[in-house]
Amino acid sequence: MIRSLKWVRDLIFQNVLWKLLSLAIAVVIWALVATEPELATFASVRLEYKNLSEGLEISSDTVSSVLLELRGPSGALRGVGDGAHPNVVLDMSEAGTGEHTFTITARNVKVMRGVRLVRAIPSEVRFRFEPRRNHTVPVHVRFLNEGQNGYVIQSHKVNPPEMELTGPRSRVARITEVQADAVDLAGAAGVSEFRVNVFAEDPFVRFLNTPEAVVTVTMKKK
C-alpha cells in the first residue's frame, strides 16, 4: 500500500515544472484557436474519380474542377493557399452503361481539420458511360503543291495503311478514317519518304499504337 502511494506521488510530482509548462502551452494554444475568427473562402479543386469499371469509358463532356465554399478558423483556411488543398474524389464503382449523376457532399470531399464544406458549385455532376470499343480505320493522306516543280505523283504508299482506335463505343463508330498531316510535294522528285503524324478528330478517341505514319511517294515528270 505504501509503495502504491509512493508510486502515485512520484507520478504526479516528478518533473512537475515541465508538466505545468506543457499544460500552460496547451491552454494558450487552445485559447488562440478558440478565439480565432471563423471565415469563409472559395477553393477551386480538381475533380478526381476512382473505381471505374474496366472496359467502361466516359463519353460525355466532363467537369474537370469544382468550386468549394469552405468555412473554418482563419488559420486553417490559410492552409488552403499554402498547399493543403481539399480533395474531391468520386467513387464510380456503381456506374454502369448510361447516365449517372454524382452529388458532391462532405462524404466525397476531404478538407483540413477544423474546416467544413458549406457547398460545392456545381453540387452535382453527370457523366455518360459507354463500353469501350476497338476499331481499325484507314489512314488518309493529303498532298500539297503537287506539280509546282514539274513533277506529279505516280504512286504513293502509307505505312501503316490502317490504325487501331479505342474509346467510347458510339464515338469510335463515327470515325471512318484518320487524317495524316498534309505532305508538301513542292520540292519532291523521284522517290521521297515523309514521316507524318496522324490525327483522330474526336478527343475522346485515342490510338492504340503510335500515331505516326511513313508516306512513300514516287514522282514522275508531267
Biotite code that builds the C-alpha atoms (Angstrom):
import biotite.structure as struc

atoms = struc.array([
    struc.Atom([0.000, 0.000, 0.000], chain_id="A", res_id=1, res_name="MET", atom_name="CA", element="C"),
    struc.Atom([2.799, 2.403, 0.926], chain_id="A", res_id=2, res_name="ILE", atom_name="CA", element="C"),
    struc.Atom([4.644, 1.548, -2.285], chain_id="A", res_id=3, res_name="ARG", atom_name="CA", element="C"),
    struc.Atom([1.487, 2.262, -4.311], chain_id="A", res_id=4, res_name="SER", atom_name="CA", element="C"),
    struc.Atom([1.052, 5.646, -2.688], chain_id="A", res_id=5, res_name="LEU", atom_name="CA", element="C"),
    struc.Atom([4.691, 6.486, -3.345], chain_id="A", res_id=6, res_name="LYS", atom_name="CA", element="C"),
    struc.Atom([4.336, 5.497, -6.995], chain_id="A", res_id=7, res_name="TRP", atom_name="CA", element="C"),
    struc.Atom([1.252, 7.746, -7.383], chain_id="A", res_id=8, res_name="VAL", atom_name="CA", element="C"),
    struc.Atom([3.008, 10.647, -5.627], chain_id="A", res_id=9, res_name="ARG", atom_name="CA", element="C"),
    struc.Atom([6.080, 10.287, -7.892], chain_id="A", res_id=10, res_name="ASP", atom_name="CA", element="C"),
    struc.Atom([3.868, 10.137, -10.951], chain_id="A", res_id=11, res_name="LEU", atom_name="CA", element="C"),
    struc.Atom([2.183, 13.416, -10.003], chain_id="A", res_id=12, res_name="ILE", atom_name="CA", element="C"),
    struc.Atom([5.112, 15.438, -8.704], chain_id="A", res_id=13, res_name="PHE", atom_name="CA", element="C"),
    struc.Atom([8.045, 14.124, -10.756], chain_id="A", res_id=14, res_name="GLN", atom_name="CA", element="C"),
    struc.Atom([9.100, 16.785, -13.299], chain_id="A", res_id=15, res_name="ASN", atom_name="CA", element="C"),
    struc.Atom([6.186, 18.880, -12.081], chain_id="A", res_id=16, res_name="VAL", atom_name="CA", element="C"),
    struc.Atom([7.589, 22.093, -13.604], chain_id="A", res_id=17, res_name="LEU", atom_name="CA", element="C"),
    struc.Atom([7.770, 20.568, -17.083], chain_id="A", res_id=18, res_name="TRP", atom_name="CA", element="C"),
    struc.Atom([4.234, 19.231, -16.693], chain_id="A", res_id=19, res_name="LYS", atom_name="CA", element="C"),
    struc.Atom([2.907, 22.617, -15.625], chain_id="A", res_id=20, res_name="LEU", atom_name="CA", element="C"),
    struc.Atom([4.697, 24.290, -18.544], chain_id="A", res_id=21, res_name="LEU", atom_name="CA", element="C"),
    struc.Atom([3.225, 21.805, -21.021], chain_id="A", res_id=22, res_name="SER", atom_name="CA", element="C"),
    struc.Atom([-0.231, 22.380, -19.575], chain_id="A", res_id=23, res_name="LEU", atom_name="CA", element="C"),
    struc.Atom([0.189, 26.147, -19.861], chain_id="A", res_id=24, res_name="ALA", atom_name="CA", element="C"),
    struc.Atom([1.278, 25.880, -23.505], chain_id="A", res_id=25, res_name="ILE", atom_name="CA", element="C"),
    struc.Atom([-1.719, 23.650, -24.291], chain_id="A", res_id=26, res_name="ALA", atom_name="CA", element="C"),
    struc.Atom([-4.086, 26.137, -22.661], chain_id="A", res_id=27, res_name="VAL", atom_name="CA", element="C"),
    struc.Atom([-2.571, 29.032, -24.637], chain_id="A", res_id=28, res_name="VAL", atom_name="CA", element="C"),
    struc.Atom([-2.872, 27.127, -27.939], chain_id="A", res_id=29, res_name="ILE", atom_name="CA", element="C"),
    struc.Atom([-6.478, 26.196, -27.153], chain_id="A", res_id=30, res_name="TRP", atom_name="CA", element="C"),
    struc.Atom([-7.268, 29.807, -26.261], chain_id="A", res_id=31, res_name="ALA", atom_name="CA", element="C"),
    struc.Atom([-5.762, 31.062, -29.514], chain_id="A", res_id=32, res_name="LEU", atom_name="CA", element="C"),
    struc.Atom([-7.717, 28.537, -31.593], chain_id="A", res_id=33, res_name="VAL", atom_name="CA", element="C"),
    struc.Atom([-10.926, 29.088, -29.648], chain_id="A", res_id=34, res_name="ALA", atom_name="CA", element="C"),
    struc.Atom([-10.769, 32.858, -30.146], chain_id="A", res_id=35, res_name="THR", atom_name="CA", element="C"),
    struc.Atom([-9.662, 32.660, -33.799], chain_id="A", res_id=36, res_name="GLU", atom_name="CA", element="C"),
    struc.Atom([-12.281, 34.262, -36.055], chain_id="A", res_id=37, res_name="PRO", atom_name="CA", element="C"),
    struc.Atom([-14.263, 31.976, -38.345], chain_id="A", res_id=38, res_name="GLU", atom_name="CA", element="C"),
    struc.Atom([-14.018, 32.885, -42.004], chain_id="A", res_id=39, res_name="LEU", atom_name="CA", element="C"),
    struc.Atom([-15.199, 31.508, -45.326], chain_id="A", res_id=40, res_name="ALA", atom_name="CA", element="C"),
    struc.Atom([-13.414, 31.124, -48.632], chain_id="A", res_id=41, res_name="THR", atom_name="CA", element="C"),
    struc.Atom([-13.751, 29.534, -52.064], chain_id="A", res_id=42, res_name="PHE", atom_name="CA", element="C"),
    struc.Atom([-11.299, 26.988, -53.438], chain_id="A", res_id=43, res_name="ALA", atom_name="CA", element="C"),
    struc.Atom([-11.195, 25.621, -56.986], chain_id="A", res_id=44, res_name="SER", atom_name="CA", element="C"),
    struc.Atom([-10.460, 21.890, -56.750], chain_id="A", res_id=45, res_name="VAL", atom_name="CA", element="C"),
    struc.Atom([-9.663, 19.328, -59.433], chain_id="A", res_id=46, res_name="ARG", atom_name="CA", element="C"),
    struc.Atom([-12.301, 16.615, -59.742], chain_id="A", res_id=47, res_name="LEU", atom_name="CA", element="C"),
    struc.Atom([-10.918, 13.096, -59.371], chain_id="A", res_id=48, res_name="GLU", atom_name="CA", element="C"),
    struc.Atom([-12.506, 9.665, -59.563], chain_id="A", res_id=49, res_name="TYR", atom_name="CA", element="C"),
    struc.Atom([-11.766, 6.062, -58.636], chain_id="A", res_id=50, res_name="LYS", atom_name="CA", element="C"),
    struc.Atom([-13.060, 2.506, -59.189], chain_id="A", res_id=51, res_name="ASN", atom_name="CA", element="C"),
    struc.Atom([-14.310, 2.958, -62.766], chain_id="A", res_id=52, res_name="LEU", atom_name="CA", element="C"),
    struc.Atom([-15.049, -0.493, -64.164], chain_id="A", res_id=53, res_name="SER", atom_name="CA", element="C"),
    struc.Atom([-12.553, -1.908, -66.639], chain_id="A", res_id=54, res_name="GLU", atom_name="CA", element="C"),
    struc.Atom([-13.947, -1.697, -70.164], chain_id="A", res_id=55, res_name="GLY", atom_name="CA", element="C"),
    struc.Atom([-16.161, 1.306, -69.379], chain_id="A", res_id=56, res_name="LEU", atom_name="CA", element="C"),
    struc.Atom([-15.450, 4.774, -70.821], chain_id="A", res_id=57, res_name="GLU", atom_name="CA", element="C"),
    struc.Atom([-16.716, 8.277, -70.056], chain_id="A", res_id=58, res_name="ILE", atom_name="CA", element="C"),
    struc.Atom([-18.277, 9.568, -73.285], chain_id="A", res_id=59, res_name="SER", atom_name="CA", element="C"),
    struc.Atom([-19.757, 12.915, -72.182], chain_id="A", res_id=60, res_name="SER", atom_name="CA", element="C"),
    struc.Atom([-18.066, 16.276, -71.847], chain_id="A", res_id=61, res_name="ASP", atom_name="CA", element="C"),
    struc.Atom([-16.511, 16.233, -68.397], chain_id="A", res_id=62, res_name="THR", atom_name="CA", element="C"),
    struc.Atom([-16.348, 18.671, -65.496], chain_id="A", res_id=63, res_name="VAL", atom_name="CA", element="C"),
    struc.Atom([-12.676, 18.861, -64.571], chain_id="A", res_id=64, res_name="SER", atom_name="CA", element="C"),
    struc.Atom([-12.968, 21.055, -61.464], chain_id="A", res_id=65, res_name="SER", atom_name="CA", element="C"),
    struc.Atom([-15.496, 22.266, -58.886], chain_id="A", res_id=66, res_name="VAL", atom_name="CA", element="C"),
    struc.Atom([-15.647, 25.329, -56.649], chain_id="A", res_id=67, res_name="LEU", atom_name="CA", element="C"),
    struc.Atom([-15.894, 24.600, -52.926], chain_id="A", res_id=68, res_name="LEU", atom_name="CA", element="C"),
    struc.Atom([-17.176, 27.075, -50.362], chain_id="A", res_id=69, res_name="GLU", atom_name="CA", element="C"),
    struc.Atom([-15.337, 26.333, -47.117], chain_id="A", res_id=70, res_name="LEU", atom_name="CA", element="C"),
    struc.Atom([-15.785, 27.689, -43.591], chain_id="A", res_id=71, res_name="ARG", atom_name="CA", element="C"),
    struc.Atom([-13.490, 27.427, -40.604], chain_id="A", res_id=72, res_name="GLY", atom_name="CA", element="C"),
    struc.Atom([-10.878, 29.178, -38.433], chain_id="A", res_id=73, res_name="PRO", atom_name="CA", element="C"),
    struc.Atom([-8.779, 31.703, -40.314], chain_id="A", res_id=74, res_name="SER", atom_name="CA", element="C"),
    struc.Atom([-5.562, 29.816, -39.575], chain_id="A", res_id=75, res_name="GLY", atom_name="CA", element="C"),
    struc.Atom([-6.944, 26.582, -41.038], chain_id="A", res_id=76, res_name="ALA", atom_name="CA", element="C"),
    struc.Atom([-8.259, 28.358, -44.123], chain_id="A", res_id=77, res_name="LEU", atom_name="CA", element="C"),
    struc.Atom([-4.872, 29.946, -44.745], chain_id="A", res_id=78, res_name="ARG", atom_name="CA", element="C"),
    struc.Atom([-3.575, 26.418, -45.241], chain_id="A", res_id=79, res_name="GLY", atom_name="CA", element="C"),
    struc.Atom([-5.796, 26.113, -48.329], chain_id="A", res_id=80, res_name="VAL", atom_name="CA", element="C"),
    struc.Atom([-3.490, 28.524, -50.114], chain_id="A", res_id=81, res_name="GLY", atom_name="CA", element="C"),
    struc.Atom([-0.297, 27.013, -48.693], chain_id="A", res_id=82, res_name="ASP", atom_name="CA", element="C"),
    struc.Atom([-0.522, 23.621, -50.389], chain_id="A", res_id=83, res_name="GLY", atom_name="CA", element="C"),
    struc.Atom([-3.087, 21.924, -48.121], chain_id="A", res_id=84, res_name="ALA", atom_name="CA", element="C"),
    struc.Atom([-5.693, 21.595, -50.864], chain_id="A", res_id=85, res_name="HIS", atom_name="CA", element="C"),
    struc.Atom([-9.017, 19.825, -50.296], chain_id="A", res_id=86, res_name="PRO", atom_name="CA", element="C"),
    struc.Atom([-9.811, 16.805, -52.453], chain_id="A", res_id=87, res_name="ASN", atom_name="CA", element="C"),
    struc.Atom([-12.950, 15.790, -54.321], chain_id="A", res_id=88, res_name="VAL", atom_name="CA", element="C"),
    struc.Atom([-12.939, 12.093, -55.248], chain_id="A", res_id=89, res_name="VAL", atom_name="CA", element="C"),
    struc.Atom([-15.974, 10.431, -56.855], chain_id="A", res_id=90, res_name="LEU", atom_name="CA", element="C"),
    struc.Atom([-16.455, 6.705, -56.372], chain_id="A", res_id=91, res_name="ASP", atom_name="CA", element="C"),
    struc.Atom([-17.604, 5.302, -59.742], chain_id="A", res_id=92, res_name="MET", atom_name="CA", element="C"),
    struc.Atom([-17.873, 1.682, -58.636], chain_id="A", res_id=93, res_name="SER", atom_name="CA", element="C"),
    struc.Atom([-21.690, 1.796, -59.033], chain_id="A", res_id=94, res_name="GLU", atom_name="CA", element="C"),
    struc.Atom([-21.626, 3.351, -62.508], chain_id="A", res_id=95, res_name="ALA", atom_name="CA", element="C"),
    struc.Atom([-22.827, 1.349, -65.493], chain_id="A", res_id=96, res_name="GLY", atom_name="CA", element="C"),
    struc.Atom([-23.715, 1.996, -69.123], chain_id="A", res_id=97, res_name="THR", atom_name="CA", element="C"),
    struc.Atom([-25.792, 5.156, -69.495], chain_id="A", res_id=98, res_name="GLY", atom_name="CA", element="C"),
    struc.Atom([-26.005, 8.363, -67.483], chain_id="A", res_id=99, res_name="GLU", atom_name="CA", element="C"),
    struc.Atom([-25.059, 8.593, -63.830], chain_id="A", res_id=100, res_name="HIS", atom_name="CA", element="C"),
    struc.Atom([-25.273, 11.645, -61.539], chain_id="A", res_id=101, res_name="THR", atom_name="CA", element="C"),
    struc.Atom([-22.907, 12.172, -58.615], chain_id="A", res_id=102, res_name="PHE", atom_name="CA", element="C"),
    struc.Atom([-23.718, 14.523, -55.720], chain_id="A", res_id=103, res_name="THR", atom_name="CA", element="C"),
    struc.Atom([-20.774, 16.353, -54.193], chain_id="A", res_id=104, res_name="ILE", atom_name="CA", element="C"),
    struc.Atom([-21.130, 16.324, -50.411], chain_id="A", res_id=105, res_name="THR", atom_name="CA", element="C"),
    struc.Atom([-18.904, 16.062, -47.342], chain_id="A", res_id=106, res_name="ALA", atom_name="CA", element="C"),
    struc.Atom([-18.774, 12.297, -47.975], chain_id="A", res_id=107, res_name="ARG", atom_name="CA", element="C"),
    struc.Atom([-16.601, 12.690, -51.064], chain_id="A", res_id=108, res_name="ASN", atom_name="CA", element="C"),
    struc.Atom([-14.840, 15.947, -50.120], chain_id="A", res_id=109, res_name="VAL", atom_name="CA", element="C"),
    struc.Atom([-11.759, 15.754, -47.914], chain_id="A", res_id=110, res_name="LYS", atom_name="CA", element="C"),
    struc.Atom([-10.914, 19.004, -46.109], chain_id="A", res_id=111, res_name="VAL", atom_name="CA", element="C"),
    struc.Atom([-8.438, 20.060, -43.437], chain_id="A", res_id=112, res_name="MET", atom_name="CA", element="C"),
    struc.Atom([-9.222, 19.541, -39.747], chain_id="A", res_id=113, res_name="ARG", atom_name="CA", element="C"),
    struc.Atom([-11.419, 22.302, -38.395], chain_id="A", res_id=114, res_name="GLY", atom_name="CA", element="C"),
    struc.Atom([-12.733, 23.218, -41.865], chain_id="A", res_id=115, res_name="VAL", atom_name="CA", element="C"),
    struc.Atom([-16.173, 22.232, -43.102], chain_id="A", res_id=116, res_name="ARG", atom_name="CA", element="C"),
    struc.Atom([-17.791, 22.185, -46.503], chain_id="A", res_id=117, res_name="LEU", atom_name="CA", element="C"),
    struc.Atom([-20.632, 24.680, -46.970], chain_id="A", res_id=118, res_name="VAL", atom_name="CA", element="C"),
    struc.Atom([-21.460, 23.847, -50.584], chain_id="A", res_id=119, res_name="ARG", atom_name="CA", element="C"),
    struc.Atom([-19.982, 22.755, -53.895], chain_id="A", res_id=120, res_name="ALA", atom_name="CA", element="C"),
    struc.Atom([-20.526, 24.565, -57.189], chain_id="A", res_id=121, res_name="ILE", atom_name="CA", element="C"),
    struc.Atom([-21.814, 22.662, -59.075], chain_id="A", res_id=122, res_name="PRO", atom_name="CA", element="C"),
    struc.Atom([-23.361, 20.475, -56.386], chain_id="A", res_id=123, res_name="SER", atom_name="CA", element="C"),
    struc.Atom([-23.934, 17.624, -58.869], chain_id="A", res_id=124, res_name="GLU", atom_name="CA", element="C"),
    struc.Atom([-22.079, 16.343, -61.911], chain_id="A", res_id=125, res_name="VAL", atom_name="CA", element="C"),
    struc.Atom([-23.406, 13.958, -64.538], chain_id="A", res_id=126, res_name="ARG", atom_name="CA", element="C"),
    struc.Atom([-21.417, 11.581, -66.719], chain_id="A", res_id=127, res_name="PHE", atom_name="CA", element="C"),
    struc.Atom([-22.428, 9.315, -69.581], chain_id="A", res_id=128, res_name="ARG", atom_name="CA", element="C"),
    struc.Atom([-20.713, 5.929, -69.680], chain_id="A", res_id=129, res_name="PHE", atom_name="CA", element="C"),
    struc.Atom([-20.287, 3.559, -72.635], chain_id="A", res_id=130, res_name="GLU", atom_name="CA", element="C"),
    struc.Atom([-18.490, 0.278, -73.230], chain_id="A", res_id=131, res_name="PRO", atom_name="CA", element="C"),
    struc.Atom([-15.025, 0.588, -74.718], chain_id="A", res_id=132, res_name="ARG", atom_name="CA", element="C"),
    struc.Atom([-14.635, -0.378, -78.389], chain_id="A", res_id=133, res_name="ARG", atom_name="CA", element="C"),
    struc.Atom([-11.569, -1.009, -80.555], chain_id="A", res_id=134, res_name="ASN", atom_name="CA", element="C"),
    struc.Atom([-11.802, -0.252, -84.273], chain_id="A", res_id=135, res_name="HIS", atom_name="CA", element="C"),
    struc.Atom([-9.367, -0.252, -87.208], chain_id="A", res_id=136, res_name="THR", atom_name="CA", element="C"),
    struc.Atom([-9.653, 2.511, -89.827], chain_id="A", res_id=137, res_name="VAL", atom_name="CA", element="C"),
    struc.Atom([-7.580, 3.537, -92.885], chain_id="A", res_id=138, res_name="PRO", atom_name="CA", element="C"),
    struc.Atom([-5.061, 6.407, -92.861], chain_id="A", res_id=139, res_name="VAL", atom_name="CA", element="C"),
    struc.Atom([-5.945, 9.159, -95.325], chain_id="A", res_id=140, res_name="HIS", atom_name="CA", element="C"),
    struc.Atom([-3.080, 11.254, -96.748], chain_id="A", res_id=141, res_name="VAL", atom_name="CA", element="C"),
    struc.Atom([-3.364, 14.713, -98.310], chain_id="A", res_id=142, res_name="ARG", atom_name="CA", element="C"),
    struc.Atom([-0.797, 16.296, -100.639], chain_id="A", res_id=143, res_name="PHE", atom_name="CA", element="C"),
    struc.Atom([0.111, 19.939, -101.188], chain_id="A", res_id=144, res_name="LEU", atom_name="CA", element="C"),
    struc.Atom([1.863, 21.744, -104.060], chain_id="A", res_id=145, res_name="ASN", atom_name="CA", element="C"),
    struc.Atom([1.872, 18.797, -106.453], chain_id="A", res_id=146, res_name="GLU", atom_name="CA", element="C"),
    struc.Atom([3.222, 19.722, -109.891], chain_id="A", res_id=147, res_name="GLY", atom_name="CA", element="C"),
    struc.Atom([4.836, 23.043, -108.919], chain_id="A", res_id=148, res_name="GLN", atom_name="CA", element="C"),
    struc.Atom([8.309, 21.753, -109.862], chain_id="A", res_id=149, res_name="ASN", atom_name="CA", element="C"),
    struc.Atom([7.124, 19.874, -112.938], chain_id="A", res_id=150, res_name="GLY", atom_name="CA", element="C"),
    struc.Atom([6.579, 16.542, -111.136], chain_id="A", res_id=151, res_name="TYR", atom_name="CA", element="C"),
    struc.Atom([3.322, 14.797, -110.298], chain_id="A", res_id=152, res_name="VAL", atom_name="CA", element="C"),
    struc.Atom([2.500, 11.745, -108.212], chain_id="A", res_id=153, res_name="ILE", atom_name="CA", element="C"),
    struc.Atom([2.963, 8.417, -109.956], chain_id="A", res_id=154, res_name="GLN", atom_name="CA", element="C"),
    struc.Atom([2.177, 6.349, -106.861], chain_id="A", res_id=155, res_name="SER", atom_name="CA", element="C"),
    struc.Atom([2.257, 6.574, -103.086], chain_id="A", res_id=156, res_name="HIS", atom_name="CA", element="C"),
    struc.Atom([2.237, 4.141, -100.169], chain_id="A", res_id=157, res_name="LYS", atom_name="CA", element="C"),
    struc.Atom([1.334, 4.636, -96.493], chain_id="A", res_id=158, res_name="VAL", atom_name="CA", element="C"),
    struc.Atom([2.873, 2.554, -93.729], chain_id="A", res_id=159, res_name="ASN", atom_name="CA", element="C"),
    struc.Atom([0.909, 1.535, -91.755], chain_id="A", res_id=160, res_name="PRO", atom_name="CA", element="C"),
    struc.Atom([-2.104, 1.846, -94.048], chain_id="A", res_id=161, res_name="PRO", atom_name="CA", element="C"),
    struc.Atom([-4.510, 1.391, -91.095], chain_id="A", res_id=162, res_name="GLU", atom_name="CA", element="C"),
    struc.Atom([-4.518, 2.281, -87.408], chain_id="A", res_id=163, res_name="MET", atom_name="CA", element="C"),
    struc.Atom([-6.419, 0.917, -84.440], chain_id="A", res_id=164, res_name="GLU", atom_name="CA", element="C"),
    struc.Atom([-8.515, 3.249, -82.312], chain_id="A", res_id=165, res_name="LEU", atom_name="CA", element="C"),
    struc.Atom([-10.160, 2.809, -78.934], chain_id="A", res_id=166, res_name="THR", atom_name="CA", element="C"),
    struc.Atom([-12.653, 4.806, -76.910], chain_id="A", res_id=167, res_name="GLY", atom_name="CA", element="C"),
    struc.Atom([-16.392, 5.052, -76.134], chain_id="A", res_id=168, res_name="PRO", atom_name="CA", element="C"),
    struc.Atom([-18.355, 2.804, -78.471], chain_id="A", res_id=169, res_name="ARG", atom_name="CA", element="C"),
    struc.Atom([-20.558, 5.441, -80.137], chain_id="A", res_id=170, res_name="SER", atom_name="CA", element="C"),
    struc.Atom([-17.701, 7.884, -80.700], chain_id="A", res_id=171, res_name="ARG", atom_name="CA", element="C"),
    struc.Atom([-15.393, 5.276, -82.209], chain_id="A", res_id=172, res_name="VAL", atom_name="CA", element="C"),
    struc.Atom([-18.195, 4.124, -84.533], chain_id="A", res_id=173, res_name="ALA", atom_name="CA", element="C"),
    struc.Atom([-18.436, 7.595, -86.097], chain_id="A", res_id=174, res_name="ARG", atom_name="CA", element="C"),
    struc.Atom([-14.830, 7.576, -87.322], chain_id="A", res_id=175, res_name="ILE", atom_name="CA", element="C"),
    struc.Atom([-14.340, 6.068, -90.788], chain_id="A", res_id=176, res_name="THR", atom_name="CA", element="C"),
    struc.Atom([-10.738, 7.229, -91.326], chain_id="A", res_id=177, res_name="GLU", atom_name="CA", element="C"),
    struc.Atom([-7.940, 9.153, -89.644], chain_id="A", res_id=178, res_name="VAL", atom_name="CA", element="C"),
    struc.Atom([-6.155, 12.082, -91.253], chain_id="A", res_id=179, res_name="GLN", atom_name="CA", element="C"),
    struc.Atom([-2.399, 12.329, -91.700], chain_id="A", res_id=180, res_name="ALA", atom_name="CA", element="C"),
    struc.Atom([-0.727, 15.727, -91.766], chain_id="A", res_id=181, res_name="ASP", atom_name="CA", element="C"),
    struc.Atom([-0.523, 17.115, -95.296], chain_id="A", res_id=182, res_name="ALA", atom_name="CA", element="C"),
    struc.Atom([2.597, 16.187, -97.283], chain_id="A", res_id=183, res_name="VAL", atom_name="CA", element="C"),
    struc.Atom([4.271, 19.104, -99.099], chain_id="A", res_id=184, res_name="ASP", atom_name="CA", element="C"),
    struc.Atom([5.480, 17.981, -102.533], chain_id="A", res_id=185, res_name="LEU", atom_name="CA", element="C"),
    struc.Atom([6.896, 21.363, -103.644], chain_id="A", res_id=186, res_name="ALA", atom_name="CA", element="C"),
    struc.Atom([10.451, 20.041, -103.967], chain_id="A", res_id=187, res_name="GLY", atom_name="CA", element="C"),
    struc.Atom([9.806, 16.313, -104.363], chain_id="A", res_id=188, res_name="ALA", atom_name="CA", element="C"),
    struc.Atom([11.267, 14.347, -107.294], chain_id="A", res_id=189, res_name="ALA", atom_name="CA", element="C"),
    struc.Atom([11.901, 10.646, -107.749], chain_id="A", res_id=190, res_name="GLY", atom_name="CA", element="C"),
    struc.Atom([11.136, 8.613, -104.618], chain_id="A", res_id=191, res_name="VAL", atom_name="CA", element="C"),
    struc.Atom([10.709, 10.518, -101.331], chain_id="A", res_id=192, res_name="SER", atom_name="CA", element="C"),
    struc.Atom([9.740, 9.477, -97.815], chain_id="A", res_id=193, res_name="GLU", atom_name="CA", element="C"),
    struc.Atom([7.793, 11.668, -95.405], chain_id="A", res_id=194, res_name="PHE", atom_name="CA", element="C"),
    struc.Atom([7.131, 10.933, -91.730], chain_id="A", res_id=195, res_name="ARG", atom_name="CA", element="C"),
    struc.Atom([3.808, 12.429, -90.671], chain_id="A", res_id=196, res_name="VAL", atom_name="CA", element="C"),
    struc.Atom([1.616, 12.489, -87.596], chain_id="A", res_id=197, res_name="ASN", atom_name="CA", element="C"),
    struc.Atom([-1.914, 11.124, -87.712], chain_id="A", res_id=198, res_name="VAL", atom_name="CA", element="C"),
    struc.Atom([-4.937, 12.796, -86.105], chain_id="A", res_id=199, res_name="PHE", atom_name="CA", element="C"),
    struc.Atom([-8.304, 11.495, -84.885], chain_id="A", res_id=200, res_name="ALA", atom_name="CA", element="C"),
    struc.Atom([-10.876, 14.277, -84.804], chain_id="A", res_id=201, res_name="GLU", atom_name="CA", element="C"),
    struc.Atom([-12.763, 13.134, -81.691], chain_id="A", res_id=202, res_name="ASP", atom_name="CA", element="C"),
    struc.Atom([-10.859, 13.989, -78.473], chain_id="A", res_id=203, res_name="PRO", atom_name="CA", element="C"),
    struc.Atom([-12.477, 11.038, -76.676], chain_id="A", res_id=204, res_name="PHE", atom_name="CA", element="C"),
    struc.Atom([-10.899, 8.601, -79.145], chain_id="A", res_id=205, res_name="VAL", atom_name="CA", element="C"),
    struc.Atom([-7.240, 7.592, -78.870], chain_id="A", res_id=206, res_name="ARG", atom_name="CA", element="C"),
    struc.Atom([-4.785, 5.451, -80.795], chain_id="A", res_id=207, res_name="PHE", atom_name="CA", element="C"),
    struc.Atom([-3.640, 2.045, -79.591], chain_id="A", res_id=208, res_name="LEU", atom_name="CA", element="C"),
    struc.Atom([-0.345, 2.440, -81.464], chain_id="A", res_id=209, res_name="ASN", atom_name="CA", element="C"),
    struc.Atom([1.936, 5.406, -82.115], chain_id="A", res_id=210, res_name="THR", atom_name="CA", element="C"),
    struc.Atom([0.009, 7.913, -84.291], chain_id="A", res_id=211, res_name="PRO", atom_name="CA", element="C"),
    struc.Atom([2.715, 8.231, -86.919], chain_id="A", res_id=212, res_name="GLU", atom_name="CA", element="C"),
    struc.Atom([2.948, 7.039, -90.499], chain_id="A", res_id=213, res_name="ALA", atom_name="CA", element="C"),
    struc.Atom([5.576, 6.982, -93.222], chain_id="A", res_id=214, res_name="VAL", atom_name="CA", element="C"),
    struc.Atom([4.381, 8.109, -96.667], chain_id="A", res_id=215, res_name="VAL", atom_name="CA", element="C"),
    struc.Atom([6.493, 6.970, -99.621], chain_id="A", res_id=216, res_name="THR", atom_name="CA", element="C"),
    struc.Atom([5.828, 8.984, -102.802], chain_id="A", res_id=217, res_name="VAL", atom_name="CA", element="C"),
    struc.Atom([7.097, 8.225, -106.304], chain_id="A", res_id=218, res_name="THR", atom_name="CA", element="C"),
    struc.Atom([7.047, 11.274, -108.583], chain_id="A", res_id=219, res_name="MET", atom_name="CA", element="C"),
    struc.Atom([7.187, 11.498, -112.394], chain_id="A", res_id=220, res_name="LYS", atom_name="CA", element="C"),
    struc.Atom([7.613, 14.260, -114.906], chain_id="A", res_id=221, res_name="LYS", atom_name="CA", element="C"),
    struc.Atom([4.420, 15.838, -116.173], chain_id="A", res_id=222, res_name="LYS", atom_name="CA", element="C"),
])
